[in-house]
Amino acid sequence: MSEGQRRADIRPGLLVDIVLKQDQPTGKLTRGIVKDILTNSPTHPHGIKVRLESGLVGRVKAIVKSSGEES
């Protein structure tokens, strides 16, 4: 299971790459900080749905970096 598919891996403050609904056909990624987790189930095959601090909503494809974590 990839990192964006488990709700337990996602939390507010994470820097993530998401696919917006309108970008699903192209797979274009949008980067941002997680504000809210919108998926209630523990896992989702297409990625956990989140709202970014910018207000955009999409499914997590990759976790870039945890806030406060050294890169």
BELQUIWO-V618135 format. One record per helix or strand. SS is the DSSP state (H for helix, E for strand). FROM is the first residue (numbers start at 1). TO is the last residue. Records with the same first field share a line. If there is no record, write none. Layout:
SS->FROM-TO + FROM-TO
This chain:
H->3-5 + 7-9 + 21-23
E->6-6 + 15-20 + 29-37 + 43-43 + 49-52 + 57-65
